[in-house]
Amino acid sequence: MADGIEGLVHLGELAATTVEASGDVIQIGDEVTVIITEVDLRRRRLALSRYQAAEKTWDLPPTAPGNPCDPAG
């Protein structure tokens, strides 16, 4: 993340089922897809959702070859 910006995923946004602890579904070093659900400029925080990202049907335009943001690379 950008310097001084925190991204937080609430336990309720980690999975479709109830999660008791984050370690039940993710581990340190895991790469996960999330979406930004809220921006708090004052506290420099982003609220993120893994659950909503998994439910989202992405309809994105193609990107240029070699673009690091493009999953195809």
PQR file with spaces between the fields and no chain letter, atoms N, CA, C, O and H, PARSE charges and radii, in Angstrom:
ATOM       1  N    MET     1       0.841   -1.178    0.000 -0.4000 1.5000
ATOM       2  CA   MET     1       0.000    0.000    0.000 -0.0000 2.0000
ATOM       3  C    MET     1       0.888    1.243    0.000  0.5500 1.7000
ATOM       4  O    MET     1       2.081    1.179    0.293 -0.5500 1.4000
ATOM       5  N    ALA     2       0.288    2.342   -0.327 -0.4000 1.5000
ATOM       6  CA   ALA     2       1.009    3.601   -0.334 -0.0000 2.0000
ATOM       7  C    ALA     2       1.486    3.927    1.077  0.5500 1.7000
ATOM       8  O    ALA     2       0.897    3.479    2.061 -0.5500 1.4000
ATOM       9  H    ALA     2      -0.681    2.394   -0.565  0.4000 1.0000
ATOM      10  N    ASP     3       2.541    4.699    1.164 -0.4000 1.5000
ATOM      11  CA   ASP     3       3.116    5.062    2.451 -0.0000 2.0000
ATOM      12  C    ASP     3       2.075    5.723    3.353  0.5500 1.7000
ATOM      13  O    ASP     3       1.460    6.722    2.980 -0.5500 1.4000
ATOM      14  H    ASP     3       3.020    5.063    0.365  0.4000 1.0000
ATOM      15  N    GLY     4       1.887    5.158    4.535 -0.4000 1.5000
ATOM      16  CA   GLY     4       0.978    5.736    5.501 -0.0000 2.0000
ATOM      17  C    GLY     4      -0.485    5.395    5.305  0.5500 1.7000
ATOM      18  O    GLY     4      -1.340    5.946    5.998 -0.5500 1.4000
ATOM      19  H    GLY     4       2.386    4.346    4.838  0.4000 1.0000
ATOM      20  N    ILE     5      -0.794    4.503    4.380 -0.4000 1.5000
ATOM      21  CA   ILE     5      -2.178    4.088    4.150 -0.0000 2.0000
ATOM      22  C    ILE     5      -2.354    2.669    4.683  0.5500 1.7000
ATOM      23  O    ILE     5      -1.535    1.790    4.415 -0.5500 1.4000
ATOM      24  H    ILE     5      -0.100    4.056    3.817  0.4000 1.0000
ATOM      25  N    GLU     6      -3.425    2.454    5.437 -0.4000 1.5000
ATOM      26  CA   GLU     6      -3.723    1.117    5.947 -0.0000 2.0000
ATOM      27  C    GLU     6      -4.944    0.565    5.235  0.5500 1.7000
ATOM      28  O    GLU     6      -5.905    1.291    4.980 -0.5500 1.4000
ATOM      29  H    GLU     6      -4.091    3.168    5.655  0.4000 1.0000
ATOM      30  N    GLY     7      -4.905   -0.712    4.916 -0.4000 1.5000
ATOM      31  CA   GLY     7      -6.053   -1.400    4.357 -0.0000 2.0000
ATOM      32  C    GLY     7      -6.507   -2.467    5.333  0.5500 1.7000
ATOM      33  O    GLY     7      -5.727   -3.342    5.710 -0.5500 1.4000
ATOM      34  H    GLY     7      -4.125   -1.302    5.122  0.4000 1.0000
ATOM      35  N    LEU     8      -7.755   -2.401    5.739 -0.4000 1.5000
ATOM      36  CA   LEU     8      -8.275   -3.304    6.765 -0.0000 2.0000
ATOM      37  C    LEU     8      -9.442   -4.124    6.230  0.5500 1.7000
ATOM      38  O    LEU     8     -10.351   -3.586    5.598 -0.5500 1.4000
ATOM      39  H    LEU     8      -8.389   -1.690    5.433  0.4000 1.0000
ATOM      40  N    VAL     9      -9.411   -5.433    6.487 -0.4000 1.5000
ATOM      41  CA   VAL     9     -10.510   -6.325    6.114 -0.0000 2.0000
ATOM      42  C    VAL     9     -11.147   -6.827    7.413  0.5500 1.7000
ATOM      43  O    VAL     9     -10.502   -7.521    8.200 -0.5500 1.4000
ATOM      44  H    VAL     9      -8.672   -5.870    7.000  0.4000 1.0000
ATOM      45  N    HIS    10     -12.410   -6.473    7.630 -0.4000 1.5000
ATOM      46  CA   HIS    10     -13.134   -6.925    8.813 -0.0000 2.0000
ATOM      47  C    HIS    10     -13.371   -8.428    8.686  0.5500 1.7000
ATOM      48  O    HIS    10     -13.519   -8.936    7.574 -0.5500 1.4000
ATOM      49  H    HIS    10     -12.934   -5.910    6.992  0.4000 1.0000
ATOM      50  N    LEU    11     -13.410   -9.139    9.801 -0.4000 1.5000
ATOM      51  CA   LEU    11     -13.636  -10.593    9.775 -0.0000 2.0000
ATOM      52  C    LEU    11     -14.878  -10.966    8.971  0.5500 1.7000
ATOM      53  O    LEU    11     -14.881  -11.982    8.276 -0.5500 1.4000
ATOM      54  H    LEU    11     -13.290   -8.727   10.704  0.4000 1.0000
ATOM      55  N    GLY    12     -15.913  -10.173    9.058 -0.4000 1.5000
ATOM      56  CA   GLY    12     -17.146  -10.449    8.333 -0.0000 2.0000
ATOM      57  C    GLY    12     -17.012  -10.305    6.826  0.5500 1.7000
ATOM      58  O    GLY    12     -17.899  -10.724    6.082 -0.5500 1.4000
ATOM      59  H    GLY    12     -15.911   -9.348    9.623  0.4000 1.0000
ATOM      60  N    GLU    13     -15.906   -9.713    6.364 -0.4000 1.5000
ATOM      61  CA   GLU    13     -15.677   -9.513    4.937 -0.0000 2.0000
ATOM      62  C    GLU    13     -14.611  -10.460    4.378  0.5500 1.7000
ATOM      63  O    GLU    13     -14.178  -10.301    3.237 -0.5500 1.4000
ATOM      64  H    GLU    13     -15.185   -9.373    6.968  0.4000 1.0000
ATOM      65  N    LEU    14     -14.192  -11.438    5.173 -0.4000 1.5000
ATOM      66  CA   LEU    14     -13.179  -12.389    4.705 -0.0000 2.0000
ATOM      67  C    LEU    14     -13.767  -13.537    3.896  0.5500 1.7000
ATOM      68  O    LEU    14     -13.139  -14.004    2.946 -0.5500 1.4000
ATOM      69  H    LEU    14     -14.544  -11.568    6.099  0.4000 1.0000
ATOM      70  N    ALA    15     -14.959  -13.998    4.256 -0.4000 1.5000
ATOM      71  CA   ALA    15     -15.533  -15.174    3.591 -0.0000 2.0000
ATOM      72  C    ALA    15     -17.055  -15.131    3.675  0.5500 1.7000
ATOM      73  O    ALA    15     -17.629  -14.351    4.435 -0.5500 1.4000
ATOM      74  H    ALA    15     -15.469  -13.618    5.028  0.4000 1.0000
ATOM      75  N    ALA    16     -17.688  -15.975    2.887 -0.4000 1.5000
ATOM      76  CA   ALA    16     -19.149  -16.039    2.869 -0.0000 2.0000
ATOM      77  C    ALA    16     -19.702  -16.654    4.150  0.5500 1.7000
ATOM      78  O    ALA    16     -20.857  -16.416    4.506 -0.5500 1.4000
ATOM      79  H    ALA    16     -17.221  -16.609    2.270  0.4000 1.0000
ATOM      80  N    THR    17     -18.885  -17.441    4.842 -0.4000 1.5000
ATOM      81  CA   THR    17     -19.299  -18.058    6.100 -0.0000 2.0000
ATOM      82  C    THR    17     -18.709  -17.299    7.272  0.5500 1.7000
ATOM      83  O    THR    17     -17.805  -16.482    7.094 -0.5500 1.4000
ATOM      84  H    THR    17     -17.948  -17.634    4.553  0.4000 1.0000
ATOM      85  N    THR    18     -19.208  -17.559    8.459 -0.4000 1.5000
ATOM      86  CA   THR    18     -18.698  -16.909    9.660 -0.0000 2.0000
ATOM      87  C    THR    18     -17.256  -17.335    9.913  0.5500 1.7000
ATOM      88  O    THR    18     -16.925  -18.519    9.858 -0.5500 1.4000
ATOM      89  H    THR    18     -19.942  -18.222    8.604  0.4000 1.0000
ATOM      90  N    VAL    19     -16.409  -16.355   10.190 -0.4000 1.5000
ATOM      91  CA   VAL    19     -14.996  -16.608   10.444 -0.0000 2.0000
ATOM      92  C    VAL    19     -14.695  -16.228   11.892  0.5500 1.7000
ATOM      93  O    VAL    19     -14.963  -15.102   12.312 -0.5500 1.4000
ATOM      94  H    VAL    19     -16.678  -15.393   10.236  0.4000 1.0000
ATOM      95  N    GLU    20     -14.142  -17.163   12.648 -0.4000 1.5000
ATOM      96  CA   GLU    20     -13.791  -16.906   14.049 -0.0000 2.0000
ATOM      97  C    GLU    20     -12.459  -16.155   14.159  0.5500 1.7000
ATOM      98  O    GLU    20     -12.301  -15.267   14.997 -0.5500 1.4000
ATOM      99  H    GLU    20     -13.925  -18.078   12.308  0.4000 1.0000
ATOM     100  N    ALA    21     -11.503  -16.527   13.295 -0.4000 1.5000
ATOM     101  CA   ALA    21     -10.176  -15.901   13.306 -0.0000 2.0000
ATOM     102  C    ALA    21      -9.676  -15.811   11.872  0.5500 1.7000
ATOM     103  O    ALA    21      -9.936  -16.703   11.064 -0.5500 1.4000
ATOM     104  H    ALA    21     -11.632  -17.248   12.614  0.4000 1.0000
ATOM     105  N    SER    22      -8.961  -14.737   11.555 -0.4000 1.5000
ATOM     106  CA   SER    22      -8.485  -14.554   10.182 -0.0000 2.0000
ATOM     107  C    SER    22      -7.620  -15.723    9.719  0.5500 1.7000
ATOM     108  O    SER    22      -7.644  -16.075    8.540 -0.5500 1.4000
ATOM     109  H    SER    22      -8.750  -14.013   12.212  0.4000 1.0000
ATOM     110  N    GLY    23      -6.859  -16.329   10.625 -0.4000 1.5000
ATOM     111  CA   GLY    23      -6.004  -17.462   10.284 -0.0000 2.0000
ATOM     112  C    GLY    23      -6.763  -18.687    9.816  0.5500 1.7000
ATOM     113  O    GLY    23      -6.168  -19.619    9.275 -0.5500 1.4000
ATOM     114  H    GLY    23      -6.840  -16.044   11.583  0.4000 1.0000
ATOM     115  N    ASP    24      -8.084  -18.695   10.020 -0.4000 1.5000
ATOM     116  CA   ASP    24      -8.901  -19.807    9.538 -0.0000 2.0000
ATOM     117  C    ASP    24      -9.015  -19.805    8.014  0.5500 1.7000
ATOM     118  O    ASP    24      -9.256  -20.849    7.409 -0.5500 1.4000
ATOM     119  H    ASP    24      -8.568  -17.938   10.459  0.4000 1.0000
ATOM     120  N    VAL    25      -8.840  -18.615    7.381 -0.4000 1.5000
ATOM     121  CA   VAL    25      -9.028  -18.518    5.929 -0.0000 2.0000
ATOM     122  C    VAL    25      -7.843  -17.942    5.168  0.5500 1.7000
ATOM     123  O    VAL    25      -7.709  -18.180    3.967 -0.5500 1.4000
ATOM     124  H    VAL    25      -8.644  -17.766    7.873  0.4000 1.0000
ATOM     125  N    ILE    26      -6.977  -17.187    5.845 -0.4000 1.5000
ATOM     126  CA   ILE    26      -5.804  -16.630    5.178 -0.0000 2.0000
ATOM     127  C    ILE    26      -4.589  -16.721    6.094  0.5500 1.7000
ATOM     128  O    ILE    26      -4.717  -16.819    7.315 -0.5500 1.4000
ATOM     129  H    ILE    26      -7.085  -16.994    6.820  0.4000 1.0000
ATOM     130  N    GLN    27      -3.419  -16.688    5.484 -0.4000 1.5000
ATOM     131  CA   GLN    27      -2.161  -16.744    6.228 -0.0000 2.0000
ATOM     132  C    GLN    27      -1.290  -15.565    5.812  0.5500 1.7000
ATOM     133  O    GLN    27      -1.486  -15.006    4.733 -0.5500 1.4000
ATOM     134  H    GLN    27      -3.316  -16.608    4.493  0.4000 1.0000
ATOM     135  N    ILE    28      -0.344  -15.184    6.641 -0.4000 1.5000
ATOM     136  CA   ILE    28       0.600  -14.127    6.305 -0.0000 2.0000
ATOM     137  C    ILE    28       1.317  -14.513    5.020  0.5500 1.7000
ATOM     138  O    ILE    28       1.801  -15.636    4.882 -0.5500 1.4000
ATOM     139  H    ILE    28      -0.185  -15.638    7.518  0.4000 1.0000
ATOM     140  N    GLY    29       1.379  -13.589    4.096 -0.4000 1.5000
ATOM     141  CA   GLY    29       2.036  -13.826    2.820 -0.0000 2.0000
ATOM     142  C    GLY    29       1.088  -14.223    1.703  0.5500 1.7000
ATOM     143  O    GLY    29       1.472  -14.206    0.533 -0.5500 1.4000
ATOM     144  H    GLY    29       0.986  -12.677    4.209  0.4000 1.0000
ATOM     145  N    ASP    30      -0.163  -14.585    2.047 -0.4000 1.5000
ATOM     146  CA   ASP    30      -1.146  -14.925    1.017 -0.0000 2.0000
ATOM     147  C    ASP    30      -1.464  -13.682    0.180  0.5500 1.7000
ATOM     148  O    ASP    30      -1.554  -12.572    0.704 -0.5500 1.4000
ATOM     149  H    ASP    30      -0.475  -14.599    2.997  0.4000 1.0000
ATOM     150  N    GLU    31      -1.628  -13.886   -1.108 -0.4000 1.5000
ATOM     151  CA   GLU    31      -2.118  -12.816   -1.970 -0.0000 2.0000
ATOM     152  C    GLU    31      -3.618  -13.006   -2.105  0.5500 1.7000
ATOM     153  O    GLU    31      -4.085  -14.090   -2.455 -0.5500 1.4000
ATOM     154  H    GLU    31      -1.555  -14.788   -1.534  0.4000 1.0000
ATOM     155  N    VAL    32      -4.372  -11.948   -1.827 -0.4000 1.5000
ATOM     156  CA   VAL    32      -5.827  -12.033   -1.887 -0.0000 2.0000
ATOM     157  C    VAL    32      -6.373  -10.892   -2.747  0.5500 1.7000
ATOM     158  O    VAL    32      -5.767   -9.826   -2.849 -0.5500 1.4000
ATOM     159  H    VAL    32      -3.993  -11.068   -1.543  0.4000 1.0000
ATOM     160  N    THR    33      -7.508  -11.136   -3.348 -0.4000 1.5000
ATOM     161  CA   THR    33      -8.198  -10.105   -4.121 -0.0000 2.0000
ATOM     162  C    THR    33      -9.251   -9.482   -3.224  0.5500 1.7000
ATOM     163  O    THR    33     -10.052  -10.185   -2.607 -0.5500 1.4000
ATOM     164  H    THR    33      -8.000  -12.003   -3.265  0.4000 1.0000
ATOM     165  N    VAL    34      -9.246   -8.165   -3.155 -0.4000 1.5000
ATOM     166  CA   VAL    34     -10.213   -7.422   -2.343 -0.0000 2.0000
ATOM     167  C    VAL    34     -10.747   -6.258   -3.157  0.5500 1.7000
ATOM     168  O    VAL    34     -10.182   -5.889   -4.187 -0.5500 1.4000
ATOM     169  H    VAL    34      -8.596   -7.594   -3.656  0.4000 1.0000
ATOM     170  N    ILE    35     -11.838   -5.689   -2.683 -0.4000 1.5000
ATOM     171  CA   ILE    35     -12.317   -4.431   -3.238 -0.0000 2.0000
ATOM     172  C    ILE    35     -12.370   -3.408   -2.110  0.5500 1.7000
ATOM     173  O    ILE    35     -12.512   -3.760   -0.938 -0.5500 1.4000
ATOM     174  H    ILE    35     -12.296   -5.988   -1.846  0.4000 1.0000
ATOM     175  N    ILE    36     -12.256   -2.162   -2.477 -0.4000 1.5000
ATOM     176  CA   ILE    36     -12.354   -1.065   -1.508 -0.0000 2.0000
ATOM     177  C    ILE    36     -13.828   -0.782   -1.283  0.5500 1.7000
ATOM     178  O    ILE    36     -14.567   -0.512   -2.230 -0.5500 1.4000
ATOM     179  H    ILE    36     -12.141   -1.877   -3.429  0.4000 1.0000
ATOM     180  N    THR    37     -14.256   -0.842   -0.025 -0.4000 1.5000
ATOM     181  CA   THR    37     -15.660   -0.580    0.298 -0.0000 2.0000
ATOM     182  C    THR    37     -15.847    0.767    0.972  0.5500 1.7000
ATOM     183  O    THR    37     -16.959    1.293    1.014 -0.5500 1.4000
ATOM     184  H    THR    37     -13.655   -1.061    0.745  0.4000 1.0000
ATOM     185  N    GLU    38     -14.769    1.328    1.498 -0.4000 1.5000
ATOM     186  CA   GLU    38     -14.869    2.615    2.193 -0.0000 2.0000
ATOM     187  C    GLU    38     -13.504    3.274    2.223  0.5500 1.7000
ATOM     188  O    GLU    38     -12.484    2.596    2.347 -0.5500 1.4000
ATOM     189  H    GLU    38     -13.866    0.900    1.463  0.4000 1.0000
ATOM     190  N    VAL    39     -13.482    4.606    2.107 -0.4000 1.5000
ATOM     191  CA   VAL    39     -12.241    5.374    2.191 -0.0000 2.0000
ATOM     192  C    VAL    39     -12.386    6.361    3.335  0.5500 1.7000
ATOM     193  O    VAL    39     -13.325    7.156    3.360 -0.5500 1.4000
ATOM     194  H    VAL    39     -14.311    5.157    2.007  0.4000 1.0000
ATOM     195  N    ASP    40     -11.461    6.312    4.279 -0.4000 1.5000
ATOM     196  CA   ASP    40     -11.442    7.250    5.401 -0.0000 2.0000
ATOM     197  C    ASP    40     -10.191    8.105    5.234  0.5500 1.7000
ATOM     198  O    ASP    40      -9.100    7.724    5.658 -0.5500 1.4000
ATOM     199  H    ASP    40     -10.697    5.666    4.259  0.4000 1.0000
ATOM     200  N    LEU    41     -10.368    9.267    4.610 -0.4000 1.5000
ATOM     201  CA   LEU    41      -9.219   10.136    4.318 -0.0000 2.0000
ATOM     202  C    LEU    41      -8.553   10.652    5.587  0.5500 1.7000
ATOM     203  O    LEU    41      -7.326   10.728    5.664 -0.5500 1.4000
ATOM     204  H    LEU    41     -11.254    9.577    4.266  0.4000 1.0000
ATOM     205  N    ARG    42      -9.348   11.000    6.562 -0.4000 1.5000
ATOM     206  CA   ARG    42      -8.803   11.560    7.794 -0.0000 2.0000
ATOM     207  C    ARG    42      -7.881   10.565    8.503  0.5500 1.7000
ATOM     208  O    ARG    42      -6.795   10.936    8.950 -0.5500 1.4000
ATOM     209  H    ARG    42     -10.344   10.938    6.499  0.4000 1.0000
ATOM     210  N    ARG    43      -8.306    9.313    8.606 -0.4000 1.5000
ATOM     211  CA   ARG    43      -7.505    8.295    9.297 -0.0000 2.0000
ATOM     212  C    ARG    43      -6.572    7.555    8.349  0.5500 1.7000
ATOM     213  O    ARG    43      -5.800    6.698    8.778 -0.5500 1.4000
ATOM     214  H    ARG    43      -9.188    9.012    8.243  0.4000 1.0000
ATOM     215  N    ARG    44      -6.640    7.887    7.044 -0.4000 1.5000
ATOM     216  CA   ARG    44      -5.789    7.275    6.016 -0.0000 2.0000
ATOM     217  C    ARG    44      -5.948    5.755    6.010  0.5500 1.7000
ATOM     218  O    ARG    44      -4.975    5.001    6.048 -0.5500 1.4000
ATOM     219  H    ARG    44      -7.267    8.583    6.695  0.4000 1.0000
ATOM     220  N    ARG    45      -7.228    5.332    5.960 -0.4000 1.5000
ATOM     221  CA   ARG    45      -7.550    3.908    5.974 -0.0000 2.0000
ATOM     222  C    ARG    45      -8.525    3.565    4.855  0.5500 1.7000
ATOM     223  O    ARG    45      -9.383    4.358    4.468 -0.5500 1.4000
ATOM     224  H    ARG    45      -8.018    5.944    5.930  0.4000 1.0000
ATOM     225  N    LEU    46      -8.354    2.360    4.363 -0.4000 1.5000
ATOM     226  CA   LEU    46      -9.284    1.797    3.388 -0.0000 2.0000
ATOM     227  C    LEU    46      -9.966    0.603    4.032  0.5500 1.7000
ATOM     228  O    LEU    46      -9.299   -0.249    4.619 -0.5500 1.4000
ATOM     229  H    LEU    46      -7.658    1.715    4.678  0.4000 1.0000
ATOM     230  N    ALA    47     -11.288    0.531    3.931 -0.4000 1.5000
ATOM     231  CA   ALA    47     -12.012   -0.668    4.341 -0.0000 2.0000
ATOM     232  C    ALA    47     -12.070   -1.556    3.105  0.5500 1.7000
ATOM     233  O    ALA    47     -12.461   -1.108    2.027 -0.5500 1.4000
ATOM     234  H    ALA    47     -11.830    1.224    3.454  0.4000 1.0000
ATOM     235  N    LEU    48     -11.677   -2.819    3.267 -0.4000 1.5000
ATOM     236  CA   LEU    48     -11.571   -3.749    2.151 -0.0000 2.0000
ATOM     237  C    LEU    48     -12.475   -4.955    2.370  0.5500 1.7000
ATOM     238  O    LEU    48     -12.800   -5.297    3.507 -0.5500 1.4000
ATOM     239  H    LEU    48     -11.359   -3.183    4.142  0.4000 1.0000
ATOM     240  N    SER    49     -12.883   -5.600    1.273 -0.4000 1.5000
ATOM     241  CA   SER    49     -13.719   -6.791    1.376 -0.0000 2.0000
ATOM     242  C    SER    49     -13.215   -7.876    0.441  0.5500 1.7000
ATOM     243  O    SER    49     -13.167   -7.685   -0.774 -0.5500 1.4000
ATOM     244  H    SER    49     -12.620   -5.322    0.349  0.4000 1.0000
ATOM     245  N    ARG    50     -12.845   -8.999    1.000 -0.4000 1.5000
ATOM     246  CA   ARG    50     -12.485  -10.177    0.215 -0.0000 2.0000
ATOM     247  C    ARG    50     -13.761  -10.886   -0.250  0.5500 1.7000
ATOM     248  O    ARG    50     -13.833  -11.363   -1.383 -0.5500 1.4000
ATOM     249  H    ARG    50     -12.883   -9.154    1.987  0.4000 1.0000
ATOM     250  N    TYR    51     -14.756  -10.951    0.621 -0.4000 1.5000
ATOM     251  CA   TYR    51     -16.027  -11.601    0.313 -0.0000 2.0000
ATOM     252  C    TYR    51     -16.716  -10.933   -0.875  0.5500 1.7000
ATOM     253  O    TYR    51     -17.128  -11.618   -1.811 -0.5500 1.4000
ATOM     254  H    TYR    51     -14.697  -10.563    1.541  0.4000 1.0000
ATOM     255  N    GLN    52     -16.846   -9.620   -0.850 -0.4000 1.5000
ATOM     256  CA   GLN    52     -17.516   -8.909   -1.936 -0.0000 2.0000
ATOM     257  C    GLN    52     -16.729   -9.010   -3.236  0.5500 1.7000
ATOM     258  O    GLN    52     -17.322   -9.046   -4.314 -0.5500 1.4000
ATOM     259  H    GLN    52     -16.512   -9.063   -0.090  0.4000 1.0000
ATOM     260  N    ALA    53     -15.405   -9.055   -3.150 -0.4000 1.5000
ATOM     261  CA   ALA    53     -14.587   -9.218   -4.356 -0.0000 2.0000
ATOM     262  C    ALA    53     -14.833  -10.579   -4.990  0.5500 1.7000
ATOM     263  O    ALA    53     -14.856  -10.697   -6.215 -0.5500 1.4000
ATOM     264  H    ALA    53     -14.923   -9.026   -2.274  0.4000 1.0000
ATOM     265  N    ALA    54     -15.015  -11.603   -4.172 -0.4000 1.5000
ATOM     266  CA   ALA    54     -15.261  -12.953   -4.686 -0.0000 2.0000
ATOM     267  C    ALA    54     -16.632  -13.046   -5.342  0.5500 1.7000
ATOM     268  O    ALA    54     -16.822  -13.823   -6.278 -0.5500 1.4000
ATOM     269  H    ALA    54     -14.996  -11.508   -3.177  0.4000 1.0000
ATOM     270  N    GLU    55     -17.588  -12.259   -4.857 -0.4000 1.5000
ATOM     271  CA   GLU    55     -18.951  -12.280   -5.380 -0.0000 2.0000
ATOM     272  C    GLU    55     -19.108  -11.414   -6.631  0.5500 1.7000
ATOM     273  O    GLU    55     -20.070  -11.571   -7.383 -0.5500 1.4000
ATOM     274  H    GLU    55     -17.433  -11.628   -4.097  0.4000 1.0000
ATOM     275  N    LYS    56     -18.173  -10.512   -6.847 -0.4000 1.5000
ATOM     276  CA   LYS    56     -18.262   -9.541   -7.947 -0.0000 2.0000
ATOM     277  C    LYS    56     -17.967  -10.213   -9.286  0.5500 1.7000
ATOM     278  O    LYS    56     -17.032  -11.006   -9.400 -0.5500 1.4000
ATOM     279  H    LYS    56     -17.391  -10.384   -6.237  0.4000 1.0000
ATOM     280  N    THR    57     -18.762   -9.894  -10.281 -0.4000 1.5000
ATOM     281  CA   THR    57     -18.482  -10.316  -11.647 -0.0000 2.0000
ATOM     282  C    THR    57     -17.758   -9.164  -12.318  0.5500 1.7000
ATOM     283  O    THR    57     -18.337   -8.101  -12.544 -0.5500 1.4000
ATOM     284  H    THR    57     -19.522   -9.251  -10.188  0.4000 1.0000
ATOM     285  N    TRP    58     -16.511   -9.377  -12.629 -0.4000 1.5000
ATOM     286  CA   TRP    58     -15.684   -8.302  -13.179 -0.0000 2.0000
ATOM     287  C    TRP    58     -15.921   -8.153  -14.670  0.5500 1.7000
ATOM     288  O    TRP    58     -15.916   -9.137  -15.410 -0.5500 1.4000
ATOM     289  H    TRP    58     -16.040  -10.240  -12.445  0.4000 1.0000
ATOM     290  N    ASP    59     -16.126   -6.938  -15.101 -0.4000 1.5000
ATOM     291  CA   ASP    59     -16.290   -6.611  -16.505 -0.0000 2.0000
ATOM     292  C    ASP    59     -15.356   -5.445  -16.801  0.5500 1.7000
ATOM     293  O    ASP    59     -15.787   -4.303  -16.964 -0.5500 1.4000
ATOM     294  H    ASP    59     -16.130   -6.139  -14.499  0.4000 1.0000
ATOM     295  N    LEU    60     -14.058   -5.766  -16.866 -0.4000 1.5000
ATOM     296  CA   LEU    60     -13.047   -4.740  -17.035 -0.0000 2.0000
ATOM     297  C    LEU    60     -12.555   -4.703  -18.476  0.5500 1.7000
ATOM     298  O    LEU    60     -12.499   -5.738  -19.140 -0.5500 1.4000
ATOM     299  H    LEU    60     -13.709   -6.693  -16.733  0.4000 1.0000
ATOM     300  N    PRO    61     -12.198   -3.512  -18.965 -0.5600 1.5000
ATOM     301  CA   PRO    61     -11.646   -3.433  -20.315  0.2800 2.0000
ATOM     302  C    PRO    61     -10.252   -4.065  -20.335  0.5500 1.7000
ATOM     303  O    PRO    61      -9.576   -4.091  -19.306 -0.5500 1.4000
ATOM     304  N    PRO    62      -9.815   -4.573  -21.485 -0.5600 1.5000
ATOM     305  CA   PRO    62      -8.477   -5.148  -21.560  0.2800 2.0000
ATOM     306  C    PRO    62      -7.425   -4.077  -21.339  0.5500 1.7000
ATOM     307  O    PRO    62      -7.647   -2.905  -21.642 -0.5500 1.4000
ATOM     308  N    THR    63      -6.287   -4.479  -20.815 -0.4000 1.5000
ATOM     309  CA   THR    63      -5.192   -3.543  -20.585 -0.0000 2.0000
ATOM     310  C    THR    63      -4.073   -3.843  -21.565  0.5500 1.7000
ATOM     311  O    THR    63      -4.096   -4.863  -22.255 -0.5500 1.4000
ATOM     312  H    THR    63      -6.106   -5.431  -20.569  0.4000 1.0000
ATOM     313  N    ALA    64      -3.106   -2.963  -21.623 -0.4000 1.5000
ATOM     314  CA   ALA    64      -1.973   -3.140  -22.527 -0.0000 2.0000
ATOM     315  C    ALA    64      -1.128   -4.333  -22.098  0.5500 1.7000
ATOM     316  O    ALA    64      -0.998   -4.580  -20.899 -0.5500 1.4000
ATOM     317  H    ALA    64      -3.087   -2.135  -21.062  0.4000 1.0000
ATOM     318  N    PRO    65      -0.547   -5.081  -23.037 -0.5600 1.5000
ATOM     319  CA   PRO    65       0.322   -6.206  -22.682  0.2800 2.0000
ATOM     320  C    PRO    65       1.467   -5.741  -21.785  0.5500 1.7000
ATOM     321  O    PRO    65       2.052   -4.679  -21.995 -0.5500 1.4000
ATOM     322  N    GLY    66       1.766   -6.554  -20.792 -0.4000 1.5000
ATOM     323  CA   GLY    66       2.854   -6.229  -19.873 -0.0000 2.0000
ATOM     324  C    GLY    66       2.432   -5.326  -18.727  0.5500 1.7000
ATOM     325  O    GLY    66       3.256   -5.002  -17.871 -0.5500 1.4000
ATOM     326  H    GLY    66       1.290   -7.417  -20.621  0.4000 1.0000
ATOM     327  N    ASN    67       1.181   -4.914  -18.688 -0.4000 1.5000
ATOM     328  CA   ASN    67       0.688   -4.066  -17.603 -0.0000 2.0000
ATOM     329  C    ASN    67       0.639   -4.909  -16.334  0.5500 1.7000
ATOM     330  O    ASN    67      -0.032   -5.941  -16.321 -0.5500 1.4000
ATOM     331  H    ASN    67       0.513   -5.177  -19.383  0.4000 1.0000
ATOM     332  N    PRO    68       1.338   -4.500  -15.250 -0.5600 1.5000
ATOM     333  CA   PRO    68       1.334   -5.283  -14.022  0.2800 2.0000
ATOM     334  C    PRO    68      -0.032   -5.395  -13.366  0.5500 1.7000
ATOM     335  O    PRO    68      -0.239   -6.265  -12.520 -0.5500 1.4000
ATOM     336  N    CYS    69      -0.969   -4.530  -13.743 -0.4000 1.5000
ATOM     337  CA   CYS    69      -2.325   -4.595  -13.196 -0.0000 2.0000
ATOM     338  C    CYS    69      -3.192   -5.605  -13.935  0.5500 1.7000
ATOM     339  O    CYS    69      -4.292   -5.927  -13.487 -0.5500 1.4000
ATOM     340  H    CYS    69      -0.800   -3.824  -14.431  0.4000 1.0000
ATOM     341  N    ASP    70      -2.704   -6.101  -15.054 -0.4000 1.5000
ATOM     342  CA   ASP    70      -3.451   -7.058  -15.859 -0.0000 2.0000
ATOM     343  C    ASP    70      -3.110   -8.471  -15.398  0.5500 1.7000
ATOM     344  O    ASP    70      -1.946   -8.866  -15.460 -0.5500 1.4000
ATOM     345  H    ASP    70      -1.810   -5.840  -15.418  0.4000 1.0000
ATOM     346  N    PRO    71      -4.107   -9.251  -14.932 -0.5600 1.5000
ATOM     347  CA   PRO    71      -3.829  -10.602  -14.475  0.2800 2.0000
ATOM     348  C    PRO    71      -3.148  -11.476  -15.539  0.5500 1.7000
ATOM     349  O    PRO    71      -2.430  -12.420  -15.210 -0.5500 1.4000
ATOM     350  N    ALA    72      -3.381  -11.151  -16.807 -0.4000 1.5000
ATOM     351  CA   ALA    72      -2.748  -11.925  -17.881 -0.0000 2.0000
ATOM     352  C    ALA    72      -1.286  -11.525  -18.077  0.5500 1.7000
ATOM     353  O    ALA    72      -0.537  -12.190  -18.793 -0.5500 1.4000
ATOM     354  H    ALA    72      -3.965  -10.383  -17.074  0.4000 1.0000
ATOM     355  N    GLY    73      -0.893  -10.422  -17.426 -0.4000 1.5000
ATOM     356  CA   GLY    73       0.489  -10.048  -17.380 -0.0000 2.0000
ATOM     357  C    GLY    73       1.036   -9.209  -18.424  0.5500 1.7000
ATOM     358  O    GLY    73       2.223   -8.881  -18.395 -0.5500 1.4000
ATOM     359  H    GLY    73      -1.501   -9.881  -16.844  0.4000 1.0000
